[in-house]
Amino acid sequence: FKQLSQNYLKFRNTCKFCLDNLVGFNADDLVQYAIHAYEEHWGYVWGTYGNILTESLFAYKKQQYPDGVGNYADFIEANWLGRRTADCIGLIKGYAWLDASTMRIGYAANGMPDYGADQMYQAAKNAGIQGTDYGTVSSMPEIPGLMLWKSGHAGVYIGGGYAIEAMGTRKGVVKTEVSGRGWQGWCKLPYIDYLEVE
C-alpha cells in the first residue's frame, strides 16, 4: 500500500505540474506525461488508458478482449494488477482525458474521441496539411509530442530521436529509439496544442 501511495503521489505531482502549466492540452505536457508513465513502469493491457488496473477492470477487459487480454491473464495478474496500465493509443488518450480538477482519467473527455491508433492518425491527416501536420517518418520535424504511427500502433515522440510507447503486454511502457522501430508516419494530434517557439 505504501508503494502504491508513493506512486500515486508521483503521478499526481507529475500531472499537476503538467496541468499547472497547461495552455489547453499541449504537446510539451503530453511528453512529460509519457515520460512519467515510462519512469513509473506502467504496464500494458489492451483497452486501458492510464487508470489503475483493479480486479474489476481486469475482469471487464478479459471479457471484452478474450484474446488480447484473456490469453495473457496470468502474466497480467502477476505483473500489472494494481498498477497503472495503458495500451499504445491509451497512453495518449489518458493524457487528453485527464480531469485536472479530480486528477482522474475519464473516458472520451476533453474533446478527444475514443479512436484507435489508425483512426487517430487518419483524423490527424483529415484535419491537417501534409508536411506541416503529418507525414512520413523520414520527413518528421524535431517537435516533441508528435504521435508516431505504424499500422495498428502509436507512440509519443519525446525528442532527440526517442519515443515512449506502450509496446505490448510483456513489455509495458518503454522508451525506444525511433530508428529501426518501423514507424511509418508522424502527426500533430488535432486534439493537442503544439505551441510555437519563436
Steps between C-alpha positions, in 0.01 A plus 500: 500500500783740584658446155164553330451824697847626402433416135166683517669807646764496223221466241299782659805726525605434139147558375461806722824641352361437153164653579635798696690597186217409270400705201231258392629149456838549341788303353753589770273370775420187297875431490530543879200272554650231274841524667330462838323184378835360390681593820224345711507179292136506399374170367324420176145368491298525182218752525635689803607863513692577817270404784608253768421143393261388774353151530171623353664683208715194430193273500321738262796517259535118499135476400524785249822371337523123560795461261693822558462497880363158594784311333747695716298494823763322713776739391280807546388388844858433611649820356244774439209452743482794742713722274423758235464350154441627148502364150687690228237758413366489856824663614408805290128491577567475874680834492224667300224349714654611830269715712716767664253563781479138620828358360295212360513372147153499346378353174487685167533831687633844411417471131723200422295211360558133576696420185744218439851570369401481133188715550701759694759524221224531240330774704829691509538463123142615442550806722848594384733586216755249377854598594376746764267287713585146389733308276737209463757432771779610266342848493432527875587837655671520840180574694457307825142389555435379147318171470698230324298250301523165332205280411318417823751670730585847635768660715597843631810669358693652793784658302860416422406195295308325781141398563292371788263223401281243667666214315304192603379286786841357589689830467269774627587866442854532367741757356626412153705649219283612212750359252447132429151474653319498167304819556319602181382849584475787745225749574397791711198382697204726418391487866836620638649850468848530350640823638715694257843598631637818348 
